């Protein structure tokens, strides 16, 4: 499901106009992204939680040449599904 399909599903479920559904979806994703950028954790009870995890610097190997390369430390957004979401999928 892409963003357009998700917007259409929101319109069908809520009765919002397409424009309002797009605004709502964009607002939710923008707020989550802003919170993660600040280093906050976002928890939606019954759905899951979003957080940022630090990845340490490491040495990797180029499989083609065997040469060692350094990979810099970074931060990665992570989603962990909540119990309600896990139960609905299973």
C-alpha positions as CSV (number, residue, x, y, z in Angstrom):
1,X,0.0,0.0,0.0
2,X,1.5,3.3,-1.0
3,X,0.6,6.8,0.3
4,X,-2.2,7.4,-2.2
5,X,-3.8,4.1,-1.4
6,X,-3.5,4.8,2.3
7,X,-5.1,8.2,1.8
8,X,-8.0,6.6,-0.1
9,X,-8.5,4.1,2.7
10,X,-8.6,6.9,5.3
11,X,-11.2,8.7,3.1
12,X,-13.3,5.5,3.0
13,X,-13.1,4.8,6.7
14,X,-13.6,8.3,8.1
15,X,-15.6,10.1,5.5
16,X,-13.0,12.9,5.3
17,X,-12.4,14.7,2.0
18,X,-9.4,13.5,0.1
19,X,-7.6,16.8,0.8
20,X,-8.3,16.5,4.6
21,X,-7.1,12.9,4.6
22,X,-3.9,13.9,2.8
23,X,-3.3,16.7,5.4
24,X,-3.9,14.4,8.3
25,X,-1.6,11.7,7.0
26,X,1.1,14.3,6.2
27,X,0.7,15.8,9.6
28,X,1.2,12.5,11.4
29,X,4.3,11.6,9.4
30,X,5.8,15.0,9.8
31,X,5.2,15.0,13.6
32,X,6.7,11.5,13.9
33,X,9.8,12.5,11.8
34,X,10.3,15.7,13.8
35,X,10.1,13.9,17.1
36,X,12.6,11.3,15.9
37,X,14.9,14.0,14.6
38,X,15.0,15.5,18.1
39,X,15.8,12.1,19.6
40,X,12.4,11.4,21.1
41,X,10.5,8.1,21.1
42,X,7.0,8.0,19.7
43,X,4.7,5.4,21.2
44,X,1.2,4.6,19.8
45,X,-0.4,2.2,22.3
46,X,-1.7,-0.9,20.5
47,X,0.1,-0.1,17.3
48,X,3.8,0.3,18.0
49,X,6.7,2.6,18.8
50,X,9.2,4.6,16.7
51,X,12.7,5.4,18.0
52,X,16.2,6.2,16.8
53,X,19.0,3.8,17.4
54,X,22.7,4.6,17.1
55,X,24.8,2.4,14.9
56,X,28.4,2.4,15.9
57,X,31.2,2.8,13.4
58,X,32.6,-0.4,12.0
59,X,34.9,-2.0,9.5
60,X,33.3,-3.8,6.5
61,X,34.8,-5.7,3.6
62,X,34.1,-5.0,-0.1
63,X,33.0,-8.5,-1.3
64,X,34.3,-7.8,-4.9
65,X,37.9,-6.7,-3.9
66,X,38.2,-7.9,-0.3
67,X,39.3,-4.4,0.6
68,X,38.4,-3.2,4.1
69,X,36.3,0.0,4.3
70,X,35.3,2.1,7.2
71,X,31.6,2.7,7.8
72,X,30.9,5.8,9.9
73,X,28.6,5.8,12.9
74,X,25.0,6.7,12.1
75,X,21.5,6.9,13.5
76,X,18.6,4.8,12.1
77,X,14.9,5.1,12.7
78,X,13.4,1.9,14.0
79,X,9.8,0.7,14.3
80,X,8.8,-1.9,16.8
81,X,5.3,-3.4,16.4
82,X,3.0,-3.4,19.5
83,X,1.0,-6.3,20.8
84,X,-2.3,-5.1,19.3
85,X,-0.7,-4.9,15.8
86,X,1.0,-8.2,16.2
87,X,-2.2,-9.9,17.3
88,X,-4.2,-8.4,14.4
89,X,-1.7,-9.6,11.9
90,X,-1.6,-13.1,13.3
